[in-house]
Every structure is written in C-alpha cells, then in structure tokens.
Amino acid sequence: MGFIDIDQYEPIEPVAGCKLRTPYGKNLMLSYLEMEQGAEIPLHNHPHEQGGILLKGRLQLTIGDETRVVEPGAMFIVPSNVPHRAVAIEGPTVVLDVFAPVREDYARQVNRYIPTDEG
C-alpha cells in the first residue's frame, strides 16, 4: 500500500456527525475520524486494541472509568473490550486512531460495535 491519500477513501458515518476513513493492511487499521461540534461516539467496546492521537479540536474522552478533556497532541490507548466514548466539545475535531487487529466491520464499510438508533 505504501503512501495513503486519505481523500481517496470512501468515508463511512458510524453515527451522525462522525465520518471516518479507514485504510488498512494485514494486521492494523488506521482510522481518520472527523467529528462535527457536539458529535458523539457513544459508549461502546470491541475486541480490537485501539490507540489514537487528537490532531485538531477538543475532545471529551472516556476510557473505562476515567473521563478527560484532551487537546491536540493528546495520545491514548484503549485496551481490548474496555468501554470508551468520545464527544467533540470544540469542533470540528480530527482524531487518528489505530486498530489491531483490523476491524472487520470497518473493512466492510459498516459499523458493528458503536450503538446506533437502528440497532
């Protein structure tokens, strides 16, 4: 794969106000997440490890029992199956996440783990 032009990836919208693009290789996936002001990724968990860095905006981030407001440059790791949530409190917000192994739902351009009104 080599170099990535993120604009060449079709975004998915796992919840309203959140668009992500997810290039991936054999063992890891990148997720370029853009969130509108006030958008929320609700509390959820998944078997994949997740790490990330906030690139733009301010984010209220909950990992397990801890909630913090983070600024650009803040990094985080979410262990497998730990509940987590994110709210863009000063948007727009941009986050770069890394998942291992590859999230099979995002690879198929769908969402399985984030709760939605549809299910």
ABEGO torsion letter per residue (X at the ends): XEBBBAAABBBBBABBGBBBBBBBBAABBBBBBBBBBGBBBBBBBBABBBBBBBABEBBBBBBEABBBBBBBGBBBBBBBGBBBBBBBABOBBBBBBBBOBBBAAAAAGBBAABBBAAX
